């Protein structure tokens, strides 16, 4: 496809030279896909050349189009609509493009000239609660971005920074200590991450009751929040943890161990993985060293209470706390340590942080602080800021227990996929185990596609009913398309029609076949753009466009009743290449596609 575009740009440059005696730089000859309601495949906008040539846009298009048809074999026709020159490409060229596509090996990297050594940090759960819907968007985004960057030939490390320490962790620990009565995941019959989350919610319930009691006694709300006994005890527990108190650390290890078992089960179930785990309990001390370094360099300062700050007003930010007066660390402290550890481990030229846009300011501060410290990796940090996920009922709140639990949501979409598939009667010949695998594949595909098809930067509303719909612009529609093509390929094999047959005797192709080849040829450009923009939504849209185009082709063009053997072989080969493109693009989203249904 790139070769065809380059051929056209070269020919356009020669056309401008011959027709108008003007040399036009190739960079100015930008080709766009032609709108569906006009004939043609590529469009050149002629408005930018009117001033330099002193001619109208339609006049320019007409003259250039006539020259191309007369002199460039790749162009068989053209039309001009106002300032748009639409070029129709010869079928022989499309067949050449198709031949080039099917010769490409699976997994061939898409060259972009982008970063080559990348760390993508995502998930980053807290060990005081299970994963929820917001975490699912984070996990799916991080995994997909990593896979897209891998597809460009980059070496990518998937990292997970576990928030395993801090005041929020102490809250669930304290509640368990006071109200748990020795309960375990086994005795309670629930996953360890859900058990920890139960006590985090319980802490907040009793904490709010204490605040109300203090307010009833005439204490101001802001003071009541600070002086409530549970909060004071949680802060004391954090100090004991940092002092390595044996009892506190023992409880911390026990509860975190339960949580990790729960997380591992969820990660496996949703199909994401990691190459490296970091733990804030191991990075905060290095972060404290960086704070001390900043004090020595004079780029940080202490206030009268002993707390350490950095002044970022010159950078358009504000003063930022780096270490509390009691010596305990804050988020930014451990982030300084983690950034350095990741650089020591991987010497990245790009470090992607998949973090919701609520932390935009925090990430700006992190980059600015690292720059003040003179760290060479400060500029390599990139915040993939994504929009939060809302519910029709409003914002999710972990402390109030009003979140959509990830495990429960996956169960629901899998069950919805099962019911929808059974209604369609699509599982003939599948064993019980194969059917269960198919339902999980479809349900998870529906959920992942729903969360990834939206531009990451956009805040999104999660509509449960819409998410599990298996019709329209959905993951299952694309998965069904792949299964249909797989069925066609099995039938072709039974009839002895191979997918590698030469195309030498073919001279013309159908409009839908032309459209299919053009869609398939866009794959490399889409992946390159998705890597540059770090937007899986572009790949999701591409997979949908390919599936839609194939369904049009399948409806309008016969395959097995086609009497011309060359045409039949080509359509089977085109089907095979389409299945390949769907499988590859969906794979970049972390979505599997079925071979049969």
Residue pairs with C-beta under 8 A, 6 or more apart in sequence:
1 97
1 100
1 101
1 518
1 521
1 522
1 524
1 525
2 524
2 525
3 97
3 100
4 74
4 89
4 93
4 96
4 97
4 521
5 31
5 42
7 72
7 74
7 93
8 31
8 42
8 72
8 74
8 75
8 87
9 26
9 29
9 31
10 26
11 68
11 71
11 72
11 74
11 75
12 24
12 29
12 44
12 64
12 68
13 23
13 24
13 26
13 29
14 71
15 64
15 67
15 68
15 71
15 72
16 22
16 23
16 24
16 49
16 64
17 23
17 24
18 67
18 71
19 63
19 64
19 67
20 53
20 55
20 60
20 63
22 52
22 53
24 49
28 48
29 44
30 44
30 45
31 42
31 43
31 44
32 42
32 43
32 44
32 45
33 41
33 42
33 43
33 518
33 522
34 40
34 41
34 42
34 43
34 86
34 87
35 43
38 79
38 81
38 84
38 86
39 77
39 79
39 86
39 88
40 77
40 78
40 79
40 86
40 87
40 88
41 87
41 88
41 89
41 514
41 518
42 86
42 87
42 89
43 84
43 85
43 86
43 87
44 61
44 64
44 84
44 85
44 87
45 83
45 84
45 85
46 57
46 58
46 60
46 61
46 64
46 83
46 84
46 85
47 57
47 83
49 57
49 60
50 56
50 57
50 60
50 83
53 60
57 82
57 83
58 80
58 82
58 83
60 85
61 78
61 80
61 83
61 84
61 85
62 80
64 85
65 75
65 78
65 79
65 80
65 85
65 87
66 78
68 75
68 78
68 87
69 75
69 76
69 77
69 78
73 90
73 92
73 93
74 89
74 90
74 93
75 87
75 88
75 89
75 90
76 88
76 89
76 90
76 91
77 87
77 88
78 85
78 86
78 87
78 88
79 86
79 88
80 86
89 514
91 507
91 508
91 509
91 514
92 507
94 509
94 513
94 514
94 517
94 518
95 503
95 506
95 509
95 517
97 517
97 521
98 503
98 517
98 520
98 573
98 574
98 577
99 503
101 517
101 520
101 521
101 577
102 500
102 573
102 576
102 577
106 580
106 584
107 151
109 151
109 152
109 153
110 151
110 152
110 153
110 524
110 527
110 528
110 531
111 152
111 153
112 152
112 153
112 528
112 531
112 532
114 149
114 152
114 154
114 350
114 531
114 532
115 149
115 154
115 348
115 349
115 350
116 153
116 154
116 155
116 349
117 154
117 155
117 346
117 347
117 348
117 349
117 350
118 146
118 149
118 154
118 155
118 156
118 157
118 348
118 349
118 350
118 351
118 352
119 156
119 157
119 159
119 342
119 346
119 348
119 350
119 351
119 352
120 142
120 145
120 146
120 149
120 156
120 157
120 158
120 159
120 352
120 354
121 142
121 159
121 160
121 161
121 342
121 351
121 352
121 353
121 354
122 138
122 139
122 141
122 142
122 143
122 145
122 146
122 158
122 159
122 160
122 354
123 131
123 135
123 138
123 139
123 142
123 160
123 267
123 272
123 274
123 354
124 138
124 160
124 161
124 162
124 163
124 354
124 355
125 131
125 135
125 160
125 162
125 163
125 263
126 163
126 168
126 169
127 162
127 163
127 164
127 169
127 193
127 196
127 255
127 256
127 259
127 260
128 168
128 169
128 171
128 172
128 196
128 197
128 200
128 259
129 172
129 193
129 196
129 197
129 200
129 398
129 403
130 191
130 193
130 194
130 196
130 197
130 262
130 266
130 405
130 406
130 407
131 139
131 193
131 263
131 266
131 405
131 406
131 407
132 396
132 398
132 403
132 404
132 405
132 406
133 389
133 391
133 396
133 403
133 404
133 405
133 406
133 409
133 462
134 356
134 388
134 389
134 396
134 403
135 406
136 270
136 406
136 409
136 447
136 451
137 386
137 389
137 451
137 460
138 354
138 355
138 356
138 386
139 267
139 270
139 272
140 270
140 272
140 448
140 451
140 452
140 536
140 589
140 590
141 354
141 384
141 386
141 451
141 452
141 456
141 536
142 158
142 272
142 352
142 354
142 384
143 158
143 271
143 272
143 273
143 590
144 452
144 536
144 539
144 588
144 589
144 590
145 352
145 354
145 384
145 534
145 536
146 156
146 158
147 587
147 588
147 589
147 590
148 527
148 530
148 531
148 534
148 536
148 539
148 588
149 156
149 531
150 156
151 527
151 531
151 588
152 527
152 528
152 531
157 275
157 276
157 345
157 346
157 348
158 273
158 274
158 275
158 276
159 274
159 275
159 276
159 277
159 278
159 342
160 274
160 276
160 277
160 278
161 277
161 278
161 279
161 280
161 283
161 338
162 277
162 278
162 279
162 280
163 169
163 280
164 256
164 279
164 280
164 281
165 241
165 252
165 279
165 280
165 281
165 284
166 238
166 280
166 331
167 234
167 235
167 238
168 200
169 252
169 256
170 234
170 235
170 237
170 238
170 241
171 200
171 203
171 204
171 207
171 230
171 234
172 196
172 197
172 199
172 200
172 203
172 255
173 199
173 237
173 248
173 251
173 252
173 255
174 203
174 230
174 233
174 234
174 237
175 199
175 200
175 202
175 203
175 206
176 183
176 196
176 199
176 251
176 255
177 251
179 199
179 202
179 206
180 199
183 195
184 195
184 258
185 191
185 192
185 195
185 258
185 261
185 262
188 195
190 198
191 261
191 262
191 265
191 407
192 255
192 257
192 258
192 259
192 260
192 261
192 262
193 258
193 259
193 262
193 263
193 266
194 262
194 405
194 407
195 258
195 262
196 255
196 258
196 259
197 398
197 401
200 398
200 399
201 398
201 399
201 400
201 401
203 230
203 234
204 399
204 400
206 230
207 228
207 230
207 231
210 224
210 228
210 229
210 230
211 221
211 224
211 225
211 228
214 223
214 224
214 227
214 228
215 221
215 224
219 227
225 231
237 248
238 328
239 326
239 328
240 247
240 248
241 248
241 249
241 252
242 327
242 328
266 406
266 407
267 273
267 274
269 407
269 410
270 406
270 410
270 444
271 444
271 590
271 592
272 590
276 345
278 338
278 341
278 342
280 334
280 338
283 334
283 337
283 338
283 341
284 329
284 333
284 334
284 337
285 337
286 336
286 337
286 340
286 341
287 329
287 332
287 333
287 334
287 335
287 336
287 337
287 338
288 323
288 329
288 333
288 337
289 337
290 336
290 337
290 340
290 373
291 300
291 308
291 322
291 323
291 333
291 336
293 373
294 300
294 308
294 310
294 322
294 369
294 372
294 373
295 301
295 302
295 308
297 373
299 310
299 372
299 373
300 308
300 309
300 310
300 322
301 308
301 309
301 310
301 311
302 308
302 309
303 309
303 325
305 325
306 325
306 326
306 327
307 321
307 323
307 324
307 325
308 321
308 322
308 323
309 319
309 320
309 321
309 322
310 319
310 320
310 322
310 368
310 369
310 372
311 319
312 318
312 319
312 320
312 365
312 368
312 369
312 372
313 319
315 364
315 368
317 361
317 364
317 365
317 368
320 332
320 365
320 369
321 330
321 332
322 330
322 332
322 333
322 336
322 369
323 329
323 330
323 333
324 330
331 362
332 362
332 365
332 366
332 369
335 362
335 366
336 366
336 369
336 370
336 373
339 351
339 366
339 370
339 375
339 377
339 381
340 375
340 377
342 348
342 351
343 351
343 375
343 376
343 377
348 377
348 380
349 380
350 380
350 382
351 377
351 380
351 381
351 382
352 382
352 384
352 534
353 363
353 381
353 382
353 383
353 384
354 384
354 386
355 362
355 363
355 383
355 384
355 385
355 386
356 385
356 386
356 387
356 388
357 385
357 386
357 387
357 388
357 457
357 459
358 388
359 383
359 385
360 383
360 385
363 381
363 383
363 385
364 383
366 381
367 378
367 379
367 381
370 377
370 378
370 381
371 378
371 379
382 534
384 456
384 534
385 456
385 457
386 456
386 457
387 454
387 456
387 457
387 458
387 459
387 460
388 395
388 459
389 396
389 451
389 459
389 460
389 461
389 462
390 396
390 459
390 460
390 461
390 462
391 404
391 461
391 462
392 461
392 463
393 402
396 402
396 403
396 404
397 403
404 462
404 464
409 447
410 443
410 444
410 447
412 464
412 468
413 443
413 444
413 446
413 447
413 467
413 468
414 439
414 440
414 442
414 443
414 444
415 439
415 443
416 443
416 446
416 468
416 470
417 439
417 440
417 442
417 443
417 446
417 468
417 470
417 476
418 439
418 443
420 442
420 468
420 470
420 476
421 427
421 438
421 439
421 442
421 470
421 597
426 597
427 435
427 438
427 597
429 596
430 438
430 596
438 594
438 597
441 479
441 592
441 593
441 594
442 470
442 475
442 476
442 479
442 594
443 468
444 591
444 592
445 475
445 476
445 478
445 479
445 586
445 591
445 592
445 593
446 467
446 468
446 469
446 470
446 474
446 475
446 476
447 467
447 468
447 475
448 475
448 589
448 590
448 591
449 474
449 475
449 476
449 478
449 540
449 589
449 591
450 462
450 466
450 467
450 474
450 475
451 460
451 462
452 536
452 537
452 540
452 589
453 473
453 537
453 540
453 541
453 544
454 460
454 537
455 535
455 537
456 534
456 535
456 536
456 537
470 476
470 477
470 480
471 477
473 544
475 586
475 591
477 544
477 547
478 543
478 544
478 547
478 582
478 586
478 593
479 586
479 591
479 593
479 594
480 597
481 547
481 550
481 551
481 582
482 547
482 579
482 582
482 583
482 586
482 593
482 594
482 595
483 593
483 594
483 595
483 596
483 597
484 554
485 550
485 575
485 576
485 578
485 579
485 582
486 579
486 594
486 595
486 596
487 596
488 559
488 572
488 575
489 499
489 572
489 575
489 576
489 579
491 560
492 498
492 499
492 559
492 560
492 572
492 575
495 560
497 568
497 569
497 572
498 569
498 572
499 572
499 573
499 575
499 576
500 573
501 566
501 569
501 570
501 572
501 573
503 566
503 569
503 570
503 573
505 566
506 566
506 567
506 570
509 517
509 570
510 553
510 556
510 557
512 549
512 552
512 553
512 556
512 557
513 553
513 557
513 570
513 571
513 574
515 549
515 552
515 553
516 549
516 550
516 553
516 574
516 578
517 574
519 545
519 546
519 549
519 581
520 546
520 577
520 578
520 581
522 542
523 542
523 581
523 584
523 585
526 538
526 539
526 542
526 585
527 539
527 588
529 538
530 536
530 538
530 539
530 588
536 588
536 589
539 585
539 588
539 589
540 589
542 585
543 581
543 582
543 585
543 586
543 589
546 578
546 581
546 582
546 585
547 582
550 575
550 578
553 574
557 571
559 568
559 571
559 572
559 575
560 568
562 568
562 571
582 593
583 593
586 592
586 593
